[in-house]
Amino acid sequence: MRLLRFVVLALLLSLIPARSAGAAFRITVPAAGMDRAGIVVSFPLPSAAPANATLRDARGTSIPVQISADREARFVISALPAGFSPVFTLAASSAAPVAAITARSSTDRLALQVGGQPLLNFWLTPEPFPRAGIESKFARSGFINQLMTPGGAQITDSYPTDHLHHYGIWSPWTKTQFQGRTPDFWNVGRLSARVDFMGLEKVWEGPVHGGFVSRQDMVDLSGPAPVTALNESWTLTAYAMPGTARPVHVFDLDSVQTCATNDPLMLPEFHYGGLAFRGAASWQGELNARILTSEGIDDRIKANASRARWVHFWGDVDGRAAGATVLGHPENFRAPQPIRIPPDDPYFCFIPSQMGQWQINPGEPYRSRYRFIAIDGPPDPVLIEAFWHGYSQPSVPLVELL
C-alpha cells in the first residue's frame, strides 16, 4: 500500500508543470520630465535571477530581454511619455529567445538584419568598385555602406564620382601632425596615409541587440616606412525597436582610438574629418540633399560650422523621402560638436577640430559615441528630440526582489 501511494504521488507531481530556477524581480524605470523614445535599459542581472528570463509589463505583455554572458540584462522601451514610470516583472522563461538582430558573414562583408530585413553591410574586404576606371588606391574595407531604412531605401553611398575617398559611414582624420609629418587619413588618393581593416573581434545576435566589434589601424605612409599612428576599435550595436511612432532602424557606434606609439597624434584646427556620413547617390546636388539640425537650422550654408546635438540628413530615393538622424553623445569631446556640411555634396561630419587644435595622447584613449536612426519620410523634429532624450539620458532601473 505504501509503495502504491508513492507511485500515485510521483505520478501526480509529474503532471505539475516544472518551474525554471530563479527568483522573480520587479524592474521599475524612473520617470523623466520629457518624452523619450528608443530607451535602452540595462542593469546587472541579480545572482538570484534566472539566466533565461522573460520580462512582462503591467498588462502582462511579454517584452524581449537579452542577457549577455557577463549577466548584463538589456531591453528596449520604444516610447515613454514624460512623467511615466513603467514597472516590469522579470521571471524565469522556458522558451528559447528568438534573435531579432542577426548577422550573416560572407567572404567580403558582414550583413546585419533587423527582423529579417537588411540593415547595413560592414565591408571585410574592399567593397567592389561600382564602375570601371577607379584607381586601386581608393579601394578600402572596414566601413559601413548600404544602410537601409525600414522601407528598403539605401541612404548611404561609397566611391561617389566627385569624392572617390568617401565610404558610407567612416571616421578618418584629415589634417594631422605625427612624428613631424602630416599624414592625411581622409584623402587616401594623396597616398600620405591609409586606414587598414585589421579584423573582427566579436560578432553577436540576439532578441534585443546584435552587432560586432572591429579593429582598424590609421597608418602613416609619409615617412621612410609605414608607421601605425592610431589603433581604432568600433563597437556597433544594432537594436530591434518595434512599436516606435514611426518604423526605424537604430544602431549605436562607439569608437575608441588609442596611440599605437609613444607619440601623440596632433589635430590642428580644420573644417572636416572625423565621423562622417555620405548620403545616397540621388542626393547629389545643391537642392537634393536636405538637412535639419537640433538647433532648427535647415539651410546647408547656415548649418555648416554650427554646433548640433543631432543632424538629420535626407532626400529622395527612388521618388520617396528617406534619411538618417545622427545623434552625438553629450559626453563626446567638445559636445555639442561642430559639423561640416558642404553646399552641394551629400555628406556631413562631426568635427571637433573646428574649435581649435587638440591631440590624442599615449595612454589617453579618445572615445566618441553616436546613434544612427534610419527612417522613411521627412524628419519629425519632435520624434527626433524624443530619441535624443532617450539616448542622452541613461535610465537606471530599480531592481527589487518579489
C-alpha positions in Angstrom: 0.0 0.0 0.0 2.8 2.4 0.9 4.5 1.7 -2.5 1.2 2.3 -4.3 0.8 5.7 -2.5 4.4 6.6 -3.5 3.7 5.7 -7.2 0.5 7.8 -7.2 2.2 10.8 -5.6 5.1 10.6 -8.1 2.5 10.5 -10.9 0.6 13.5 -9.7 3.9 15.5 -9.3 4.9 14.7 -12.8 1.7 16.3 -14.1 2.6 19.7 -12.4 4.4 22.0 -14.9 8.1 22.4 -13.9 9.2 25.8 -12.8 12.5 27.2 -14.0 15.0 28.0 -11.3 15.5 31.6 -10.3 13.6 34.3 -8.4 11.3 36.9 -9.8 12.1 40.6 -9.7 10.3 43.9 -10.1 12.0 46.3 -12.6 11.0 50.0 -12.2 12.2 52.5 -14.8 12.3 56.1 -13.4 10.2 58.8 -14.9 11.7 61.8 -16.7 10.4 65.3 -17.4 10.3 64.9 -21.1 9.0 62.4 -23.7 11.6 59.8 -24.6 11.9 57.2 -27.4 14.2 54.3 -28.1 15.3 53.9 -24.5 17.9 51.2 -24.0 17.6 50.0 -20.3 20.4 47.9 -18.9 21.2 46.5 -15.5 23.3 43.8 -13.9 21.3 40.7 -13.5 21.0 39.8 -9.8 22.6 36.5 -8.8 19.3 35.0 -7.8 17.7 35.9 -11.2 17.3 33.2 -13.9 19.7 33.2 -16.7 16.9 32.6 -19.2 14.3 35.2 -18.4 11.2 37.0 -19.7 10.0 40.5 -19.0 6.3 41.4 -18.7 4.8 44.9 -18.4 1.8 45.8 -16.2 -0.6 44.4 -18.8 1.1 41.1 -19.0 2.7 41.8 -22.4 6.0 40.0 -22.9 8.9 42.3 -23.6 12.2 40.8 -25.1 15.1 41.0 -22.7 18.6 39.9 -23.6 21.1 38.6 -21.1 24.8 38.6 -22.0 27.4 36.1 -20.9 28.5 38.6 -18.1 24.9 38.7 -17.0 24.1 42.2 -18.2 20.3 42.4 -18.9 19.2 44.8 -21.6 15.8 45.7 -23.0 14.2 48.5 -25.1 11.3 50.8 -24.3 10.2 52.2 -27.7 8.4 55.2 -26.3 7.9 56.7 -22.8 5.8 59.8 -22.1 7.1 62.4 -19.7 6.3 61.7 -16.0 5.5 58.0 -16.6 7.5 55.3 -14.7 6.8 51.8 -16.1 7.1 48.7 -14.0 8.0 45.3 -15.3 8.3 41.8 -13.9 11.4 39.7 -14.6 10.8 35.9 -14.2 12.1 32.6 -15.5 11.3 31.5 -19.0 11.4 28.1 -20.6 11.2 29.5 -24.1 14.4 29.9 -26.1 15.0 33.6 -27.2 14.5 34.3 -30.9 17.1 36.6 -32.5 15.7 39.8 -33.9 19.1 41.2 -34.9 21.0 38.7 -37.0 24.5 38.8 -38.5 25.4 36.9 -41.7 29.1 36.8 -42.6 30.5 36.1 -46.1 33.9 36.3 -47.5 33.6 40.0 -48.3 31.1 41.5 -45.8 29.2 41.2 -42.5 25.5 41.8 -43.2 23.3 42.9 -40.3 19.5 42.4 -40.4 16.6 43.5 -38.3 13.6 41.1 -38.2 14.9 39.5 -41.4 15.2 42.9 -43.2 18.5 44.3 -44.4 20.1 46.9 -42.1 23.7 47.5 -43.2 26.8 46.0 -44.6 30.2 46.2 -42.9 32.9 45.5 -45.5 35.6 43.0 -44.5 37.4 43.2 -47.9 37.5 46.2 -50.2 34.0 46.9 -51.5 33.9 46.3 -55.2 34.1 49.4 -57.3 30.7 50.4 -58.7 32.1 51.2 -62.2 35.3 50.9 -64.2 38.1 53.4 -64.2 38.6 53.8 -60.4 42.2 53.6 -59.4 43.1 50.8 -56.9 44.5 53.3 -54.4 40.9 54.1 -53.5 39.9 50.6 -52.5 39.0 50.2 -48.9 37.4 47.9 -46.3 36.4 48.4 -42.7 33.5 50.8 -43.2 29.7 50.8 -43.3 27.6 51.0 -46.5 24.2 50.0 -47.8 22.5 51.5 -44.7 18.8 50.8 -45.3 15.6 52.3 -44.0 12.7 50.1 -42.8 11.1 50.8 -46.2 14.1 49.5 -48.1 15.7 52.8 -49.2 19.5 52.7 -49.4 20.7 56.0 -47.8 24.5 55.7 -48.0 26.9 55.7 -50.9 30.6 54.9 -51.5 33.1 55.7 -54.2 31.0 58.6 -55.5 32.2 60.2 -58.7 33.1 63.6 -57.0 34.9 62.1 -54.0 36.2 58.6 -54.5 37.5 58.6 -50.9 34.0 58.8 -49.4 32.9 55.5 -47.9 29.3 55.4 -46.5 30.0 55.8 -42.8 33.7 56.1 -41.8 35.9 58.1 -39.4 39.4 59.2 -40.6 41.2 62.4 -39.6 42.3 64.8 -42.3 44.8 67.5 -41.1 47.2 65.8 -38.6 50.7 66.0 -37.3 52.6 62.9 -36.3 56.3 62.4 -35.6 57.0 65.6 -37.5 55.0 64.6 -40.6 51.5 65.5 -41.8 49.6 62.3 -42.8 46.1 62.7 -44.2 44.0 59.7 -43.4 40.9 61.1 -45.2 42.2 61.9 -48.7 43.7 58.5 -49.4 44.3 59.4 -53.0 47.2 61.5 -51.8 48.9 58.3 -50.5 50.2 60.0 -47.4 48.2 57.7 -45.1 45.5 55.0 -45.2 43.1 53.1 -42.8 43.6 49.4 -42.7 40.9 47.0 -41.5 42.5 44.5 -39.1 39.7 42.2 -38.3 36.6 41.4 -36.3 37.0 40.7 -32.6 33.3 39.8 -31.9 30.0 39.2 -33.6 26.8 38.6 -31.8 23.0 38.2 -32.4 20.0 38.5 -30.1 16.4 39.3 -29.4 17.2 42.8 -28.4 20.5 43.7 -29.9 23.3 42.4 -32.1 26.4 43.7 -33.7 30.2 43.5 -33.9 33.5 44.8 -32.7 36.1 45.6 -35.3 39.6 46.9 -35.4 41.1 49.4 -37.8 44.6 51.0 -37.9 45.4 54.5 -39.1 48.7 54.1 -40.9 51.1 57.0 -41.7 52.7 56.4 -45.2 54.5 59.8 -45.4 57.8 58.6 -43.8 60.5 56.3 -44.9 58.4 53.3 -43.8 54.7 52.9 -42.8 54.0 53.6 -39.2 50.7 53.0 -37.4 49.7 56.1 -35.6 46.3 55.1 -34.1 44.6 51.8 -33.3 40.8 52.2 -33.6 38.1 49.9 -32.2 34.5 50.1 -33.4 31.6 48.6 -31.4 28.4 48.7 -33.4 25.3 47.7 -31.5 22.0 47.5 -33.5 18.7 47.4 -31.7 15.3 45.9 -32.5 12.7 48.7 -31.8 9.2 47.7 -32.6 6.4 50.0 -31.6 8.0 53.4 -32.2 5.8 56.2 -33.6 7.4 55.6 -37.0 9.3 52.5 -38.1 13.1 53.0 -37.5 16.4 51.2 -37.8 18.7 52.1 -35.0 22.3 51.4 -34.2 25.0 52.8 -31.9 28.6 53.3 -33.0 31.2 53.6 -30.2 34.7 54.4 -31.4 37.9 54.2 -29.3 41.1 55.4 -30.7 44.5 54.8 -29.0 48.0 55.8 -29.9 50.0 53.0 -31.4 53.3 54.5 -30.5 54.7 56.7 -27.7 54.0 59.8 -29.9 50.7 61.7 -29.9 48.6 62.4 -32.9 48.2 66.2 -33.2 45.0 67.5 -34.7 45.3 71.2 -35.8 42.2 73.3 -36.4 40.5 72.1 -39.6 37.0 72.1 -41.0 36.4 68.4 -41.9 37.3 64.9 -40.8 36.2 62.5 -38.1 32.9 60.7 -38.0 31.3 61.1 -41.5 28.2 60.1 -43.3 27.9 60.0 -47.1 24.3 60.1 -48.3 22.6 58.4 -51.2 23.8 59.0 -54.7 20.4 60.5 -55.6 21.1 63.3 -53.1 23.9 64.8 -55.1 23.3 68.5 -55.9 22.5 71.6 -54.0 18.8 71.0 -53.9 18.6 67.2 -53.5 20.1 66.7 -50.0 18.3 68.5 -47.2 19.3 69.0 -43.6 17.8 69.7 -40.2 19.8 70.2 -37.0 18.9 70.1 -33.3 19.1 73.9 -33.4 16.4 74.2 -36.0 18.7 75.0 -38.9 17.5 73.7 -42.3 19.8 75.7 -44.5 23.0 73.9 -45.5 25.1 77.1 -45.7 24.0 78.2 -42.2 24.3 74.7 -40.8 28.0 74.5 -41.9 30.3 75.1 -38.9 27.4 75.3 -36.5 27.3 73.0 -33.4 24.5 70.4 -33.1 23.3 67.7 -30.7 21.9 65.9 -33.7 21.7 66.2 -37.5 19.1 64.8 -39.8 20.2 64.3 -43.4 17.6 63.4 -46.0 16.4 63.4 -49.6 14.5 61.3 -52.2 15.5 57.7 -53.0 13.5 56.3 -55.9 11.0 59.0 -55.6 10.4 58.6 -51.8 11.8 60.7 -49.0 14.2 58.9 -46.7 17.0 59.8 -44.4 19.1 59.3 -41.2 19.5 61.2 -37.9 22.9 61.0 -36.3 22.8 61.8 -32.5 26.1 62.9 -30.9 26.5 61.7 -27.3 26.6 64.6 -24.8 29.9 63.2 -23.3 31.7 63.4 -26.7 34.7 65.7 -26.8 33.6 69.3 -27.3 29.9 68.3 -27.4 27.8 69.5 -29.0 30.3 69.1 -31.8 30.6 71.3 -34.8 29.6 69.9 -38.2 30.9 70.2 -41.7 28.2 70.3 -44.4 29.2 71.4 -47.9 26.7 73.4 -50.1 26.2 70.6 -52.7 27.8 67.3 -51.8 25.6 64.9 -49.8 27.8 64.3 -46.8 28.4 65.8 -43.4 30.7 65.1 -40.4 31.0 65.8 -36.8 34.5 67.5 -36.4 35.7 68.8 -33.0 38.9 70.1 -34.8 36.8 73.1 -36.0 37.1 74.5 -32.4 40.9 74.5 -32.4 43.9 72.3 -32.1 43.9 69.3 -29.9 45.6 65.9 -29.7 45.3 62.2 -28.9 47.9 61.3 -26.3 49.5 58.0 -25.5 47.7 56.3 -22.7 44.6 58.5 -23.1 42.1 56.8 -25.5 39.8 59.1 -27.4 36.2 57.8 -27.3 33.3 59.1 -29.4 29.7 57.8 -29.5 26.9 58.3 -31.9 23.5 56.8 -32.5 22.1 56.4 -36.1 18.4 56.3 -36.8 17.4 55.4 -40.4 13.8 56.4 -41.2 11.5 56.8 -44.2 9.7 60.1 -44.9 10.7 63.7 -43.9 12.1 64.5 -40.5 9.9 64.8 -37.4 11.8 67.1 -35.0 9.5 66.2 -32.1 10.2 62.5 -32.6 13.9 63.1 -33.0 14.1 65.1 -29.8 12.4 62.2 -28.0 15.1 59.8 -29.4 17.7 62.3 -28.3 16.4 62.3 -24.7 16.2 58.5 -24.8 19.8 58.3 -25.9 21.4 61.1 -23.9 19.9 60.3 -20.5 20.5 56.7 -19.3 17.7 55.1 -17.4 19.0 53.3 -14.4 16.2 51.0 -13.2 15.3 50.0 -9.6 15.6 46.2 -9.3 13.6 44.6 -6.4 13.1 41.0 -5.4 9.4 40.0 -5.4 
